[in-house]
């Protein structure tokens, strides 16, 4: 990608103040041509774990978006707990005010929920954090607050090992959706 194209993306196609490129901005060839720093910045908008982003980049250049998606999934599956903790730190609590545009988009249906449901999400989310030691993470895209509350309530019965697997699975779904959005020229 030329400096002019990246400047244009920086000025017009950015999703937030952290410089996350909006959907339809890149195809995988453009992504491959970016500097390592630029690719790291974009991947950090997908997943807050620097270890994840670095390891994904180590698999490039990517022949197509599916190769990038597969690499991202594999890296997440192998991510050490410290990397997973960093990834979770990048996600706001379900029902709280999202601190980034990606989470805001993903929690759109939660934003309009009533105060009682939001209060229950907060209370149950607190129980979850007390039990497992990290924020309740779920792929919220297309789900209502009531659905997310039911999922949360059910997951409170999990043992820590089972829940860690569920969290990795949910994070993989979120990362995949965000990568697809980033590479939507190839995946409309």
C-alpha positions in Angstrom: 0.0 0.0 0.0 1.4 3.4 -0.9 2.0 6.1 1.7 -0.8 8.1 0.0 -3.3 5.2 0.4 -2.4 4.7 4.0 -2.7 8.4 4.7 -6.1 8.3 3.0 -7.1 5.4 5.3 -5.8 7.3 8.3 -7.8 10.4 7.4 -11.1 8.9 6.2 -11.5 5.2 6.7 -10.5 4.9 10.4 -12.9 3.3 12.8 -11.6 4.9 15.9 -8.8 7.0 17.4 -6.6 4.0 17.7 -6.4 3.7 13.9 -8.4 0.6 13.2 -9.3 0.5 9.5 -12.9 0.2 8.6 -14.5 -2.7 6.7 -13.8 -2.8 3.1 -10.5 -1.0 3.4 -8.1 -3.8 2.7 -7.6 -7.0 0.8 -4.9 -9.4 1.9 -2.4 -8.2 -0.7 -2.7 -4.7 0.7 -2.4 -6.0 4.2 0.8 -7.9 3.2 2.3 -4.8 1.8 1.9 -2.7 4.9 4.8 -2.3 7.3 5.1 -4.6 10.2 4.2 -1.7 12.5 1.0 -0.9 10.5 0.0 -4.6 10.4 0.5 -4.9 14.2 -1.6 -1.8 14.7 -4.4 -3.3 12.7 -4.2 -6.7 14.4 -4.2 -5.0 17.8 -7.6 -3.6 16.8 -8.8 -7.2 16.3 -7.2 -8.7 19.5 -5.5 -6.8 22.3 -2.8 -9.4 22.9 0.5 -8.3 21.4 1.7 -11.9 21.5 -1.2 -12.9 19.4 -0.6 -10.1 16.8 3.1 -10.9 16.6 2.6 -14.6 16.1 -0.1 -14.0 13.5 2.3 -11.8 11.5 5.0 -14.5 11.7 2.8 -16.6 9.5 2.7 -14.1 6.6 2.7 -13.0 4.0 -0.7 -14.6 3.4 -1.8 -15.9 0.1 -5.5 -15.1 0.8 -7.8 -14.0 3.6 -8.6 -17.6 4.6 -4.9 -18.2 5.3 -4.8 -15.2 7.6 -8.0 -16.4 9.3 -6.6 -19.9 9.8 -3.3 -18.5 11.2 -5.2 -16.3 13.6 -7.3 -19.3 14.8 -4.2 -21.5 15.3 -2.3 -18.8 17.1 -5.2 -18.2 19.5 -5.5 -21.9 20.2 -1.8 -22.0 21.1 -1.8 -18.7 23.0 -0.4 -18.9 26.5 -2.5 -17.8 29.4 -0.7 -14.5 29.7 -1.5 -13.7 26.1 -5.1 -14.7 26.7 -5.3 -12.4 29.7 -4.0 -9.5 27.6 -6.7 -10.3 24.9 -9.4 -10.3 27.6 -8.2 -7.0 28.9 -9.2 -5.5 25.5 -12.9 -6.4 26.0 -15.4 -4.3 28.0 -17.9 -5.9 30.3 -21.1 -6.9 28.5 -23.7 -4.2 29.1 -21.1 -1.6 30.2 -20.3 1.3 27.9 -18.0 -0.1 25.2 -14.6 1.6 25.0 -14.0 0.9 21.4 -16.0 0.9 18.1 -15.7 -2.8 17.5 -17.2 -3.7 20.9 -19.8 -1.1 20.4 -20.8 -2.6 17.1 -20.8 -6.1 18.6 -23.0 -5.1 21.6 -25.5 -3.0 19.6 -28.5 -5.1 20.7 -27.4 -4.8 24.4 -27.3 -1.0 24.3 -31.1 -0.7 24.0 -31.8 -3.2 26.8 -33.7 -2.1 29.9 -32.0 -1.0 33.1 -33.1 -4.2 34.9 -31.5 -6.5 32.4 -28.3 -4.4 32.4 -28.2 -4.4 36.2 -28.6 -8.2 36.1 -25.9 -8.5 33.5 -23.6 -6.4 35.8 -24.4 -8.5 38.9 -24.0 -11.9 37.2 -20.9 -10.6 35.4 -19.5 -9.7 38.8 -20.2 -13.2 40.0 -18.5 -14.6 36.9 -15.4 -12.4 37.5 -15.2 -13.5 41.1 -15.4 -17.1 40.1 -13.1 -17.2 37.1 -10.9 -14.1 37.6 -11.6 -12.4 34.3 -14.3 -10.6 32.4 -17.2 -12.6 30.9 -16.5 -12.9 27.2 -19.0 -13.9 24.6 -19.4 -13.2 20.9 -22.2 -10.7 21.4 -22.8 -9.9 17.7 -26.5 -10.3 16.9 -27.5 -11.3 20.4 -29.8 -9.5 22.8 -29.0 -8.7 26.3 -31.5 -11.4 27.5 -29.7 -14.0 25.4 -26.3 -12.9 26.7 -27.6 -13.0 30.3 -28.9 -16.6 29.7 -25.6 -17.7 28.3 -23.7 -16.1 31.2 -26.0 -17.7 33.8 -25.4 -21.1 32.2 -21.6 -20.6 32.0 -21.5 -19.9 35.7 -21.9 -23.6 36.2 -18.7 -24.4 34.3 -15.6 -25.5 36.0 -12.5 -23.3 35.4 -10.9 -25.6 32.8 -14.2 -25.9 30.8 -14.7 -22.1 31.0 -11.2 -21.4 29.8 -11.9 -23.5 26.7 -15.3 -21.7 26.1 -13.5 -18.3 26.5 -11.0 -19.3 23.8 -13.8 -20.4 21.5 -15.7 -17.1 22.0 -12.5 -15.0 21.5 -11.9 -17.0 18.3 -15.4 -16.1 17.0 -14.9 -12.4 17.9 -11.4 -12.3 16.3 -12.7 -14.0 13.1 -15.6 -11.5 12.8 -13.2 -8.6 13.3 -10.7 -10.0 10.7 -13.5 -10.6 8.2 -14.6 -7.0 8.7 -11.1 -5.8 8.1 -10.7 -8.0 5.0 -14.2 -7.6 3.7 -13.0 -6.8 0.2 -12.4 -10.5 -0.1 -15.2 -11.6 2.2 -18.3 -9.4 1.6 
